[in-house]
Amino acid sequence: MIAPPSMVITRSKRTIRIRIANDRDLTRAVLEAGRMAKAAGFDAALVAMLSTAVSELARNILKYAGTGEVLVEKRQDGVHHGVRVTAKDRGPGIADIDQAMADHFSSSGTLGLGLPGVKRMMDEFEIESAPGRGTVVTITKWSRAGKPKPRRLGTSTEETRRPSREQAETDPEPDEGSPVRLRPEVRGRSMDYAVYGRPCLGERVSGDFGLVIEHEGLLFLAIADIVGHGPEAHVVAVEARKFLVGSWTPDLTETMKRLHEVLKGGRGAAVGLATLEIDSGEVRYAGVGNTVIRRLGSQEARLFSADGNVGETLRTPREQSLRLAKDDVLALYTDGLRTNFEVDDYPQLRYERAAAIAKTLVSRFGRSYDDATCLVVRYER
């Protein structure tokens, strides 16, 4: 019996070709890409990233062209193993590739990632499209073991993306496939700060993240807790973190609104954003959801987050402020830590370095059934 067109799959030892005509085909493409990624030695986080990207590309085929195909191929470059996916359709094509590749432009409602999000998650990305001639998107992801240096592949037209601020970030980007646990001490040029986090029991990766960027006398601080746990939440956390690295501004409310647009249509998040003026010690904060920011020191203080969920229901947060004195400690953390602990029970913490404080807070007050992340700044001015 001949299978209906929507179920046609062709295989060889190194390739799988899947016709995309309905949601069942989309699911099959995602599963086949995941299986090949596992065979290539990908860990759970990288499998989830590739699966998310394939889902986005296949859904674009259904939404804009109706039918198309996805080709999944094993790749090997010496000792390096990877997976290449080509999504092809003969639909109306993309009239403005630059617009389609611009941040905040989402071609579907899956995770709100769109083509820019797919590109950021992959090691290699290429797109060819023209009105009336369809679209071909080719992506490649390499396993962490012996991953070759990614080739910079662009679009069929010259890119006009503004420079990233990643060079200003002294908290290094964690490998996207590694657990967000036991992060080492992070020292700035003029401040002592650190992020420490670990996933919930039974998971290898976390849906939480903390971020510190030091830029022209200002620290930008972010703490976020993506809804859920495990690889799927971790994929969204990586995407949200990369957005903030490249797109944060001192206007915290505006940054929060833009992050809300990026996360729309998928998992929401509790997010706290803050800036710290290094010379004056002034802290400004805007938060949504159940993230926490506290000043620990001679005069403790806590600022509060607005109700809601970034990416789902956003209530514009009210910006609040406080000021740090010498040797004060500023702590931001997710709800994976109990919120009612008293630092006075551990007075020696106030004299530890930021990395030791962050690790101790997560270790002593973290809930095992939830991701837990803490960001600490010791103000030494």
Solvent accessible surface area in square Angstrom, and as a share of the most:
residue,aa,sasa,rsa
1,M,238,1.06
2,I,162,0.82
3,A,50,0.39
4,P,68,0.43
5,P,87,0.54
6,S,18,0.12
7,M,51,0.23
8,V,63,0.36
9,I,42,0.21
10,T,71,0.41
11,R,148,0.54
12,S,70,0.45
13,K,186,0.79
14,R,107,0.39
15,T,39,0.23
16,I,13,0.07
17,R,94,0.34
18,I,2,0.01
19,R,90,0.33
20,I,0,0.00
21,A,33,0.25
22,N,51,0.26
23,D,89,0.46
24,R,132,0.48
25,D,3,0.02
26,L,11,0.06
27,T,70,0.41
28,R,78,0.28
29,A,0,0.00
30,V,30,0.17
31,L,89,0.44
32,E,4,0.02
33,A,0,0.00
34,G,7,0.07
35,R,138,0.50
36,M,12,0.05
37,A,0,0.00
38,K,136,0.58
39,A,74,0.58
40,A,15,0.11
41,G,56,0.54
42,F,13,0.05
43,D,30,0.15
44,A,49,0.38
45,A,0,0.00
46,L,5,0.03
47,V,18,0.10
48,A,13,0.10
49,M,0,0.00
50,L,0,0.00
51,S,20,0.13
52,T,24,0.14
53,A,0,0.00
54,V,1,0.00
55,S,23,0.15
56,E,1,0.00
57,L,4,0.02
58,A,0,0.00
59,R,80,0.29
60,N,19,0.10
61,I,4,0.02
62,L,38,0.19
63,K,122,0.52
64,Y,112,0.42
65,A,31,0.24
66,G,34,0.33
67,T,58,0.34
68,G,14,0.13
69,E,44,0.20
70,V,0,0.00
71,L,29,0.14
72,V,0,0.00
73,E,26,0.12
74,K,69,0.29
75,R,85,0.31
76,Q,97,0.43
77,D,76,0.40
78,G,59,0.57
79,V,118,0.68
80,H,44,0.19
81,H,75,0.33
82,G,1,0.01
83,V,0,0.00
84,R,65,0.24
85,V,1,0.00
86,T,20,0.12
87,A,6,0.04
88,K,84,0.35
89,D,21,0.11
90,R,229,0.84
91,G,13,0.12
92,P,82,0.51
93,G,21,0.20
94,I,40,0.20
95,A,92,0.71
96,D,71,0.37
97,I,10,0.05
98,D,58,0.30
99,Q,101,0.45
100,A,4,0.03
101,M,13,0.06
102,A,44,0.34
103,D,48,0.25
104,H,83,0.37
105,F,74,0.31
106,S,49,0.32
107,S,11,0.07
108,S,8,0.05
109,G,57,0.55
110,T,31,0.18
111,L,34,0.17
112,G,10,0.09
113,L,7,0.04
114,G,0,0.00
115,L,7,0.04
116,P,6,0.04
117,G,0,0.00
118,V,0,0.00
119,K,21,0.09
120,R,43,0.16
121,M,1,0.00
122,M,14,0.06
123,D,20,0.11
124,E,13,0.06
125,F,4,0.02
126,E,69,0.31
127,I,0,0.00
128,E,99,0.44
129,S,21,0.13
130,A,28,0.22
131,P,90,0.57
132,G,67,0.64
133,R,198,0.72
134,G,3,0.03
135,T,16,0.10
136,V,45,0.26
137,V,7,0.04
138,T,32,0.19
139,I,0,0.00
140,T,5,0.03
141,K,4,0.02
142,W,15,0.05
143,S,4,0.03
144,R,100,0.36
145,A,81,0.63
146,G,44,0.43
147,K,77,0.33
148,P,22,0.14
149,K,185,0.79
150,P,55,0.34
151,R,139,0.51
152,R,208,0.76
153,L,49,0.24
154,G,30,0.29
155,T,22,0.13
156,S,67,0.43
157,T,66,0.38
158,E,149,0.67
159,E,64,0.29
160,T,115,0.67
161,R,120,0.44
162,R,129,0.47
163,P,117,0.74
164,S,66,0.42
165,R,62,0.23
166,E,89,0.40
167,Q,182,0.81
168,A,20,0.15
169,E,21,0.09
170,T,41,0.24
171,D,0,0.00
172,P,85,0.54
173,E,57,0.26
174,P,33,0.21
175,D,62,0.32
176,E,27,0.12
177,G,0,0.00
178,S,22,0.14
179,P,37,0.23
180,V,6,0.04
181,R,100,0.36
182,L,110,0.55
183,R,25,0.09
184,P,97,0.61
185,E,77,0.35
186,V,9,0.05
187,R,123,0.45
188,G,15,0.15
189,R,170,0.62
190,S,50,0.32
191,M,2,0.01
192,D,0,0.00
193,Y,0,0.00
194,A,2,0.01
195,V,1,0.01
196,Y,19,0.07
197,G,0,0.00
198,R,48,0.17
199,P,7,0.04
200,C,11,0.07
201,L,150,0.75
202,G,77,0.74
203,E,55,0.25
204,R,111,0.41
205,V,1,0.00
206,S,0,0.00
207,G,0,0.00
208,D,1,0.00
209,F,7,0.03
210,G,0,0.00
211,L,0,0.00
212,V,0,0.00
213,I,0,0.00
214,E,6,0.03
215,H,54,0.24
216,E,152,0.68
217,G,44,0.43
218,L,28,0.14
219,L,0,0.00
220,F,0,0.00
221,L,0,0.00
222,A,0,0.00
223,I,0,0.00
224,A,1,0.01
225,D,19,0.10
226,I,1,0.00
227,V,69,0.40
228,G,29,0.28
229,H,80,0.36
230,G,1,0.01
231,P,36,0.23
232,E,107,0.48
233,A,0,0.00
234,H,6,0.03
235,V,1,0.00
236,V,2,0.01
237,A,3,0.02
238,V,10,0.06
239,E,1,0.00
240,A,1,0.01
241,R,5,0.02
242,K,46,0.19
243,F,4,0.02
244,L,0,0.00
245,V,3,0.02
246,G,17,0.17
247,S,6,0.04
248,W,2,0.01
249,T,31,0.18
250,P,64,0.40
251,D,75,0.39
252,L,0,0.00
253,T,28,0.16
254,E,75,0.34
255,T,0,0.00
256,M,0,0.00
257,K,85,0.36
258,R,60,0.22
259,L,1,0.00
260,H,19,0.09
261,E,88,0.39
262,V,8,0.05
263,L,2,0.01
264,K,91,0.39
265,G,51,0.49
266,G,25,0.24
267,R,65,0.24
268,G,0,0.00
269,A,0,0.00
270,A,11,0.08
271,V,1,0.00
272,G,0,0.00
273,L,0,0.00
274,A,0,0.00
275,T,3,0.02
276,L,0,0.00
277,E,75,0.33
278,I,8,0.04
279,D,115,0.60
280,S,44,0.29
281,G,0,0.00
282,E,50,0.22
283,V,0,0.00
284,R,64,0.24
285,Y,0,0.00
286,A,0,0.00
287,G,1,0.01
288,V,0,0.00
289,G,19,0.18
290,N,82,0.42
291,T,7,0.04
292,V,4,0.02
293,I,0,0.00
294,R,18,0.07
295,R,37,0.13
296,L,4,0.02
297,G,8,0.08
298,S,109,0.70
299,Q,133,0.59
300,E,70,0.31
301,A,33,0.26
302,R,93,0.34
303,L,20,0.10
304,F,128,0.53
305,S,28,0.18
306,A,26,0.20
307,D,97,0.50
308,G,31,0.30
309,N,34,0.17
310,V,0,0.00
311,G,5,0.05
312,E,97,0.44
313,T,81,0.47
314,L,43,0.21
315,R,145,0.53
316,T,85,0.49
317,P,6,0.04
318,R,177,0.65
319,E,66,0.30
320,Q,25,0.11
321,S,64,0.41
322,L,20,0.10
323,R,131,0.48
324,L,7,0.03
325,A,60,0.46
326,K,129,0.55
327,D,77,0.40
328,D,10,0.05
329,V,1,0.01
330,L,0,0.00
331,A,0,0.00
332,L,0,0.00
333,Y,1,0.00
334,T,0,0.00
335,D,33,0.17
336,G,0,0.00
337,L,0,0.00
338,R,101,0.37
339,T,49,0.29
340,N,118,0.61
341,F,9,0.04
342,E,93,0.42
343,V,1,0.00
344,D,89,0.46
345,D,101,0.52
346,Y,54,0.21
347,P,74,0.46
348,Q,89,0.39
349,L,6,0.03
350,R,58,0.21
351,Y,182,0.69
352,E,68,0.31
353,R,98,0.36
354,A,0,0.00
355,A,24,0.19
356,A,38,0.30
357,I,2,0.01
358,A,0,0.00
359,K,100,0.43
360,T,30,0.18
361,L,0,0.00
362,V,3,0.02
363,S,78,0.50
364,R,121,0.44
365,F,7,0.03
366,G,22,0.21
367,R,70,0.25
368,S,66,0.43
369,Y,153,0.58
370,D,21,0.11
371,D,0,0.00
372,A,0,0.00
373,T,0,0.00
374,C,0,0.00
375,L,0,0.00
376,V,0,0.00
377,V,0,0.00
378,R,13,0.05
379,Y,8,0.03
380,E,56,0.25
381,R,122,0.45
